[in-house]
Amino acid sequence: MPPEEEKKEPQQDSQAPPTNTAPTPAELEAIKAQLEEERKAKAAAEAALASKDARIAEMQGQLDGLRVSISEAKEGSEAAAAELTLAKQAESKATSKYLDAVKLANPTIPGDVITGSTIEEIDASLAKASTIAGAVKANLEAEAKEAKVPAGAPPRAEISLEGLSPREKIAAGIKPKE
């Protein structure tokens, strides 16, 4: 708007009655009641906001505590994993030494027959190998008993001339005796 128009006051119609812009007492009471309700609503909203802020702060503290717990749990888990690795290595060494000791303690059983990666497997392998070795030994002893060879040299006997041709018989007769 141009500045000249701003300075002009609205002209009142001289024939129209003047308007009263002041609120009536009932309107004032309604406005005051509405203002009071809005103040109460504002106070309730501020209280809810403060409560929410307190709850957020509480939850943030819990979150920080959980993060610390998770960090401690990870450290504990890593330590346990390292300890487990060391225990597995120790078990492996002990099992290897046990396998060597079992092979040395059983010289009648071939070493490559006794195998296993745990003590239980080694013991089972030893039991199976012992059973097999016992069966082989029993078979060899039985064969040895069946094929008894007399001690010493066999007695000397005359050469059997049966089945020889006349020429072979003559050759055997002129052969010098030792």
C-alpha positions as CSV (number, residue, x, y, z in Angstrom):
1,M,0.0,0.0,0.0
2,P,1.1,3.6,-0.6
3,P,2.0,5.5,2.5
4,E,-0.8,8.0,2.0
5,E,-3.5,5.3,2.3
6,E,-2.0,4.0,5.5
7,K,-2.5,7.3,7.3
8,K,-6.1,7.6,6.3
9,E,-8.4,6.2,8.9
10,P,-11.5,4.5,7.8
11,Q,-14.3,6.8,7.6
12,Q,-17.3,5.8,9.6
13,D,-20.6,6.2,8.1
14,S,-22.3,8.9,10.0
15,Q,-25.6,7.3,9.6
16,A,-24.5,3.8,11.0
17,P,-24.5,3.4,14.7
18,P,-21.0,3.1,16.2
19,T,-19.9,-0.6,16.7
20,N,-18.7,-1.8,20.1
21,T,-15.7,-4.0,19.7
22,A,-15.3,-4.8,23.4
23,P,-16.2,-8.3,24.3
24,T,-19.1,-9.0,26.6
25,P,-18.6,-10.4,30.1
26,A,-19.8,-13.9,28.9
27,E,-17.4,-13.8,26.0
28,L,-14.6,-12.8,28.4
29,E,-15.5,-15.8,30.6
30,A,-15.4,-18.1,27.6
31,I,-12.1,-16.8,26.5
32,K,-10.6,-17.1,30.1
33,A,-11.9,-20.7,30.3
34,Q,-10.4,-21.5,26.9
35,L,-7.1,-19.9,27.9
36,E,-7.1,-21.9,31.2
37,E,-7.7,-25.2,29.3
38,E,-4.9,-24.3,26.9
39,R,-2.6,-23.6,29.9
40,K,-3.5,-27.0,31.4
41,A,-3.0,-28.7,28.1
42,K,0.4,-26.9,27.8
43,A,1.4,-28.0,31.3
44,A,0.3,-31.6,30.6
45,A,2.3,-31.6,27.3
46,E,5.3,-30.2,29.1
47,A,5.0,-32.8,31.8
48,A,4.6,-35.6,29.2
49,L,7.6,-34.2,27.4
50,A,9.7,-34.1,30.6
51,S,8.6,-37.7,31.4
52,K,9.5,-38.7,27.8
53,D,12.9,-37.0,28.2
54,A,13.5,-38.8,31.5
55,R,12.5,-42.1,29.9
56,I,14.8,-41.5,27.0
57,A,17.7,-40.7,29.4
58,E,16.9,-43.9,31.3
59,M,16.8,-46.0,28.2
60,Q,20.1,-44.4,27.0
61,G,21.7,-45.4,30.2
62,Q,20.4,-49.0,29.7
63,L,21.7,-49.0,26.2
64,D,25.1,-47.8,27.3
65,G,25.1,-50.6,30.0
66,L,24.1,-53.2,27.4
67,R,26.9,-52.0,25.1
68,V,29.4,-52.4,27.9
69,S,28.0,-55.9,28.6
70,I,28.2,-56.9,25.0
71,S,31.8,-55.6,24.8
72,E,32.7,-57.6,28.0
73,A,30.9,-60.7,26.6
74,K,32.9,-60.4,23.3
75,E,36.2,-60.1,25.2
76,G,35.2,-63.1,27.3
77,S,34.2,-65.1,24.2
78,E,37.5,-64.3,22.5
79,A,39.4,-65.4,25.7
80,A,37.4,-68.6,25.8
81,A,38.1,-69.3,22.1
82,A,41.8,-68.8,22.7
83,E,41.7,-71.0,25.7
84,L,39.7,-73.7,23.7
85,T,42.3,-73.5,21.0
86,L,45.1,-74.1,23.5
87,A,43.2,-77.0,25.0
88,K,42.7,-78.6,21.6
89,Q,46.4,-78.3,20.8
90,A,47.3,-79.8,24.2
91,E,44.8,-82.7,23.6
92,S,46.3,-83.3,20.2
93,K,49.8,-83.5,21.6
94,A,48.7,-85.8,24.4
95,T,46.8,-88.0,22.0
96,S,49.9,-88.2,19.7
97,K,52.1,-89.2,22.6
98,Y,49.6,-91.8,23.8
99,L,49.5,-93.3,20.3
100,D,53.3,-93.5,20.3
101,A,53.3,-95.1,23.7
102,V,50.7,-97.7,22.7
103,K,52.7,-98.6,19.6
104,L,55.9,-99.0,21.7
105,A,54.0,-101.1,24.3
106,N,52.7,-103.5,21.7
107,P,55.7,-104.5,19.5
108,T,54.0,-107.6,18.2
109,I,51.4,-105.5,16.4
110,P,52.5,-103.5,13.4
111,G,52.5,-99.8,14.2
112,D,50.5,-98.7,11.1
113,V,47.6,-100.9,12.2
114,I,47.1,-98.9,15.4
115,T,45.5,-95.6,14.5
116,G,43.1,-92.9,15.8
117,S,42.8,-89.3,16.6
118,T,41.3,-89.7,20.1
119,I,42.2,-91.9,23.0
120,E,39.0,-93.9,22.5
121,E,39.7,-94.5,18.8
122,I,43.3,-95.6,19.6
123,D,42.0,-98.0,22.3
124,A,39.5,-99.5,19.9
125,S,42.1,-99.8,17.1
126,L,44.5,-101.5,19.6
127,A,41.7,-104.0,20.6
128,K,40.9,-104.8,17.0
129,A,44.6,-105.2,16.1
130,S,45.2,-107.4,19.2
131,T,42.3,-109.6,18.1
132,I,43.7,-109.9,14.6
133,A,47.2,-110.6,15.8
134,G,46.0,-113.3,18.2
135,A,44.0,-115.0,15.3
136,V,47.1,-114.8,13.0
137,K,49.3,-116.2,15.7
138,A,46.9,-119.1,16.4
139,N,46.7,-120.0,12.7
140,L,50.5,-120.0,12.4
141,E,50.9,-122.2,15.4
142,A,48.2,-124.6,14.0
143,E,50.0,-124.8,10.7
144,A,53.3,-125.4,12.5
145,K,51.9,-128.3,14.4
146,E,50.4,-129.9,11.3
147,A,53.7,-129.7,9.3
148,K,56.0,-131.3,11.9
149,V,59.4,-131.7,10.4
150,P,61.6,-134.3,12.2
151,A,64.7,-133.0,13.7
152,G,68.0,-133.8,12.0
153,A,68.7,-135.2,8.5
154,P,66.4,-137.8,7.0
155,P,67.8,-141.4,6.9
156,R,69.7,-142.4,3.8
157,A,67.9,-144.8,1.6
158,E,68.5,-146.5,-1.7
159,I,67.4,-144.7,-4.8
160,S,64.2,-146.1,-6.0
161,L,64.7,-147.5,-9.4
162,E,61.0,-147.7,-10.1
163,G,59.9,-145.9,-13.1
164,L,63.4,-145.4,-14.5
165,S,64.3,-146.4,-18.0
166,P,67.1,-149.0,-18.5
167,R,69.6,-146.4,-19.5
168,E,68.8,-144.3,-16.3
169,K,69.2,-147.5,-14.2
170,I,72.6,-148.2,-15.7
171,A,73.7,-144.5,-15.1
172,A,72.6,-144.8,-11.5
173,G,74.5,-148.1,-11.1
174,I,77.8,-146.8,-12.3
175,K,77.7,-143.6,-10.4
176,P,80.4,-143.5,-7.7
177,K,79.1,-143.7,-4.1
178,E,80.1,-141.0,-1.8
